[in-house]
C-alpha cells in the first residue's frame, strides 16, 4: 500500500539533495503500485517536479496533468492541478494567460500556492504574485530558494531593485551548488545595473568556486552556459573597475563557451564591443556591435544602435553614426534619449552644421545630458570665437563629469586652451587646469606638448605678478 504523503516526503528529500533522478524514480515506482486516486495525486506531484525544469518541460508537465485527470476526473478541482494548469498557461502565453483564481491563491496546500505565484510572475502580474501569502517555512527545502528567486523576479519587474538584490542574496543562501552560483550571478547582474561594481565583483567571487572542475557529461552544457554568463558579468565588472585588458580575456572566454555549448548572444557581443572600445580597437568594436545588432531583440536594438553610433563617431564617420543614432531617437521608451540627442549634435558639428548642432545640444542639455551636450556647445562656441561662453561649457563638464574620465580630461584640456586664447586672464586657474589634464595625458598625445607650453606661460605670468603658485618646470 502506497502512502502518498510519505512518498512525497521521500521525493522532497531527494530534491533537497539535488538528486532529481532519485526523485523521479521514487514517483514512478510509487505510481506502479498505487491505486488510481493515489496515482492521480502522484501524477500532480510529478507535474510539480517537471515544472522545476521550466520552459524546457512543457510537454512533460502537460502529460502529467492529463494523466492525473484520466486517473481521477475529480482532480480537476484540486488547487494543485489548477495552479499547475495556470503555470503551464503562463509559460505558454505569458501576459495573455488566465490568472489562477483567488481560491487557488488562498489554498491550504502551500505547493499549490507556490505554483500559483509562479503563474502570476510569469504572466507579468508581479504585485499579485507578491501579494500571495506564502511563508518560506511552509515549503519543502527544494522550493525555498526558488520562492525567494520568484519574489526577486517580481520585485525586479516592479523596478524595485534593492529588494530584488536582497532576495537573490537570500535565495543564494538557501540554494546549493550551481543553483547558488546562478542566484549570486542574478544578484551581481542587478548590482551592476545599479552601478555597484565592487559588490557585484564580490558576489561573482562567491559564485565561481561553486562550479565543479570536472562536471558530469550530462550537466556539461548547462554548467558551461552558466559559466559563460559568469564570464560575461565578470567582464562588465572589470570594465567598470578600469581593467579593460582583463575584461577582454573574460568576454572572449564567454564567447568561446557560448560558441561551443550554445548560440552567440546579444549581450556578450555588446560587452565585447564595449571592451574593445575601451582598448582603442574601434574597428573591431564596430564589428562586435554589428554582431550585437544582428542578434538583438526589438527591445535590445536601440542599445546596440546607440553603441554602434558612438563607435562610428569615434572613427570620425559622422554620416553613418547619425543614421544609427536617428534610429534610436525613434524609440520613445529608450532611457538614454538625451545622450543620443547629444551624440547627434556631435555628428552635426563634425559635419559643419553648427546651428543644428547647437540646437540639438541645447535640447540635450535641457533634458539632462549635461556632459556630452556641454562638450558640443563648447566646440560650437569656440568656432564662433565666443571664448567666455566656451569656457563656461567646459567648466560645467569639469564639475559634472566623473573625475579622471575621458570627458573630464578633455574639458580640462580645452579649458586651458581657451584661457590661453584669452591671454591667460587668470594664469593660476589655467595652470591648474593644465596640470590636471597633463596627469592623464600620455607623452605620445599631441596635447602633451601643448599643455606643457600653456603651463610654462601661465607660470611665467604668475611670476611676473609676484605669484608663487606653480612648481618650476625643467
N, C-alpha and C positions, 0 to 999 in steps of 0.2 A: 504494500500500500504506500503510495507516494504522498508525502505531506508537502503541499505547495509552499507553505511559509518556510519550512526547513530548507527546501530546495533553493528558494530564492536567497536565503541567508548564505548558503554554500556558494551560490553564483556571485553574490556581492563580495564574499571573502576572496574569491579568485580574482575578481575585477580589481579589488583594492590592492592586490599584489601584482597587478598588471598582466595576469595570465588569462588572456582572452580565449585562448584555445580551450583551457580547462573550463571556463565559464560556459562556452558553447557545448562542450562535451557533457557537462552536468545537465544542462537543459535538455539536450537531445536524448540522453539516457532516461531522464525522468519522463519525457513525453512518450517514450515507447511503452512504459509500464503504467502510466496514469490512466484513469478513466476520462471519458470525454469532457465533463465540466472542468476537471483539473487540468486536462491538456489545453483547454481553451485559455485558462488563466496563464499557463506556462507559455503559450504562444504569444500572449501580450508581453510577458517578460522578455521573450525572445525579440520582439519588436523593439522594446526599450533598449536592449543591448545593441541591436543593429543600428539604432538611432545614434549611438555614440560615434559611429563612423561618418555621420553627416551625409552630405550630398552624394557620396560615393556608394551609399547603401539604400537608395530609394526603392529599388526593386525588392530588396530583401525585407525592408520594413513593410511594404505593401503586401508581400506574400505572407508574412507572419500575421498581419491583421486579417487578411482573408481567411487564413486557416483558423484563426480564433473564432471568427463569425460562423464558419462552416461547422465547427465542432459544437458551438453553443450560440445560437442566434441571440440569446438574451445578453450576450456580451456587448452588443451594440450600444447598450445604455450604460455600460461601465465607464466611469470617469477616465480610467487609464486608456481605454480604447478611444474615447472621444478626444483626449489630449494628444494621443499619438496621431490620430487622423488629422487634427489641426496642425501638428508639426509637419506632417508629410505634405499637407496642402500648402503650408507656408514655404517649405523648401522648394516646392514646385512652382508656386505662383507669387511668392513674395508679398508685396503690399496688397495684392488683389485677393489674397486668401481670406477665407472665412475665419474670423477670430473664434477662439474657444468660448463657449457660453460661460456666464458667471458661475453657474453651478459647478462647472469643471474647475474654474479658478479657485473655488471655495471648497473643493472636495476634501474629504477627510484623508484620502490617500496622498501623502507628500510626493510620491513618484508621479502621480497624475498632475499635481500642481507644478512639478519641475518641468514636465514636457509642455504644459500649458504656457509656462514662462518662455520656454524656447520658441514656441509657436508665435508668441506676441513679439518677441525680439526680432525674429526672422521676418515677420510681417511689418516691420518698421513701426511698431507701436511701443516704443521704449518706455514711456511713462506708465503704460498699462502693465508692462512686464515688471517694472519696479514696484508697482502698487500691489502686486500679488504677494500675499503673506507666506513666506517660506523660510523659517529658521533653519540655519545650516545644520544644526544638530538633529533635525528630523530626517535628514537624508543619509543614505549609506555612504561610506567613506569615498567610494569611487566617483560620486557625484558632487562632493563638496567643493573641490577646486573648480569643477565645471560651473557650479552655481555662481561662484564669485566671478568667473570669466564672463558668463552671460550678463551678470549685473554690470560689470565693467563695460561690456559692449553697449548696454542700454544707456549708461551714462555718457559714453563716447558719442552715441547717436544724438544725445541731447546737448552736446557741446560742453559737458561738464568734465573737463579733462583731469582736474585734480582728483576728483572722486574715482575716475576710471584708473588712474595711475595707482592709487592706493589699493583698489580692488584687485588689480592684476598682481600687485605685490602679495596680497593675501592669498590669491589663487596659487601663486608660486609656492607659498608656504605650505599649502595643503597638497600640492602635487609632488610627484616623484619623477626622476629621470628626465626623459625627453619632454614630457608634459610640463615639467617645471621649467626646463630651458625655454620652451615656447612661451610660457607666461612671462618669464623675465624679458624675453625679446619683445613681447607686446608692450610691456611696461617701458622698455627702452625706446621703442618707436614713438610713444606718446611723449616721453621726456625730451626726445629730440625735437618733436613738434613744438614743445614749449620752450626750446632754446636752452635746456638744461643738459648740456653735453657731458659734463663731468658725472652727473648722476646716471645718465644713460650708459656711460662707459663702465661705471661700477656694476650696473645690472648685467651688462654683457660679460663682464669678467666673472660674474657668478654663473652665467649660463654655459660658458664654453667647456668647463670641466665635466659637465653633465653628459656630454656626447661620448659614447664609447669609442675607444681606439680601434677596436675590431668588431664592428656591428655585424649581426647575423645577416646573411644574404637577403632574407625575406624583408628585412627592415632597411636595407641599404638605400633604396630610392627615397623613402620618406625622410630618413636621417640626413641624407645628402642635401635634399632640397631645403630642409630646415636649417642646415648648416650654411647653405648659400644665403639664406636670409640673415643669418648671424653675421656673415662677412659683409653683406650689403649695409647692415646697420652700423657695423664697426667702421666701415669706410666713411659713412656720413659723420660719425662721431669724430674720427681722426681729422677729417677735413675741417670740421668746426673748431677743433683744438689746434689748428695750424700745422698739421702734419700731412701735407698732400702726398709726399712720396710713399709713406706707409699706407695711406688711404688707397693709393693706386694699387699696391700689392693686394689689398683686401678686395677691391672691387674686381680685379682680374680673377681672383680665386672664386668670387661669387659667380662671375660669368662662366668660368670653366665648369663649375658644379652644375649650373643650370643647363649648359650645353650637353653635359654628359648624362644627366639624370632627368631632365625635363625639357622645358622650352625657354628660349630667351624671354626676359621680362622687360616691360617698360621701365620699371624702377631702377633696375641695375644699369640699363643703358643710359638713363638720365643722370644717375650719380656718376657714372664713368665719364660722361661729358663734363660734369661739374669739376671733377678731379683734374681732368686734362686741361680745363680752362685755367685752374689754379697753377698748373705746372707750365703754363705758357704754350701748350701744344694745341693751338687754336684749330688748325686744320683737322686734327684727329678728333678734337672736341665736337666739331661740326658733324663729322661722320657719326659719332655716338648720338648726338641729339637728333639727327635724321633717323637713326635706327629707333630711338625712343618715340619719335613722332609716328613712325610706321606701326609701332606696337601699341600706341596709346588708345585708350578708350575715349569716348566723347568727352568724358569728364576730365581726363588727363591731357587732352590735346592742347588746351591753352597754355599749360605749364611747359610743354615741350616746345611749342611755338615761341613762347617768350624766351626760353633759354637759347633757342636757335637764333632768334633775332638778335639777342645781345652778343652771341658769339660771332655772328656775321658783322655786327657793328665793330667788334674788337679787331676784325680783319679789314676794317675800313671798306665794307661792302654795303653802304647805306641803302641802296635801292632794294637789294634782296632782303636786307634786315627789315626795312619798312613794310614790305609785303607780309612778312611773318607777324610783325607786331600789329599791323592793321587787322589781321585775322583774330588776334586776341581781343582787340578793342570791341569786336562784335559779340563778345561773350560777357554779358552783363553780370553774371554770377562770379566771374573771376576775381579773387580777392585782392589782386595787386594791379588793378587798372591804373591808379595814379602813377605807379612806377613805369608801366607800359607807356603811358602818355609822355612821361619824361624821356623815355628812350626814343619815342617817335620824334620828340623835339630835337634830340641829339642827331637823329637821321636828317631831319630838315636842315639843321645847322651845317652839317657836313656837305649837304647838297647846295649850300649857299642860299637857302630860303630863310633869311634872317627873321622876317616878320612872322612867318608861320612858326618858326622855331620858338620865338619869343612868346607868341600866343599860347602854344601848346605847353610850354614850360611854366607859364604863369598859371594855367589851369591845373597843371600837375602840382605846383606848389600849393595852391589853394586847397587841393584835395589831400594834401598830406605827404607827398613825395618830396620832402624838403631837400634832401641832399642831392639827388640826381637833377632835380629841376633847377636848383641854385647853381650847379656847375654849368648848365646850359645857359642860364641867364647871365652868369659871369662872362662866358665866352661871347655872347651877343653884345653885352655892354662894352667889352674890350674892342670888338670890331667897330662899334660906333664911337670909340675913344671916350666912353663915359667912365673914366677911371674910378671916381669915387663910388659910383654905383657898382662897378665890377668888384671893388674891394669889399663892399658890404655883402655881396653874394658869397664871396669866398670865405669871409669871416663867419658867415652863417653856417657854411659847410663845416668849418673847423669846430664850431660849437656843437653841431648836431651829429656829425659822423663819429663812428667808433674810432677811438684813438688807435693810431698805427695802421688803420685801414688804408686801402689804396686811395679812396676819395679824400680822406683826411690828409694824406701826404700830398696829393695833387693840389689841394686847397692851400696848404702852406707854401708850396712852390709858387703857385700863381699869385698868392697874396704878396710874397716877396718881390715877384717880378713887377706887379702893379705898383708897389711902393717905389721901386727903382725908377719906373717910368714917371712917377710923380716927383722924382727928385729927392727921395728919402726925407719927407717932411717929419717923420718920426723914426730916426735911424735905429733906435733901440728896439722898437717893435719889428722893424724889417729884419734886424739881426736875429731876433728871437724866432721869427717865422722861418728864416733860412736855416737856423741851427736845428730846429725840429725836423725840417724836411731832409736836411743833409744826413741826419742819423739813419734815415731809412732809404737813402738814395745811393745805389752802388756806383763805384767809380766809372763803370762802363756806360752809365746813363749820361746822356748829353746834359741833363740838368745838374750833374755834379759840379762841373766846372763853372756853370752859370751861378750856382748858389755860392760857391767859394768867392767868386768875384763880388757878388752882392754883399757878402759878409765883410769882405775887406773894405769895400766902400762905406758901408754902414759904420764899421769900426773906426774908420778914419774920421768920419763926420762926428761920431761921438767924442773922439779925442779932441777934435777942434772945439767942440762945445764944452770941453772940460769934463766929459763923461768918463766913466771907468767901467762901464757895464760889460764889455766883451772881453773874452780872452784873446791874447795876441796870437795871430796865426803865423806859422812858419812860412 
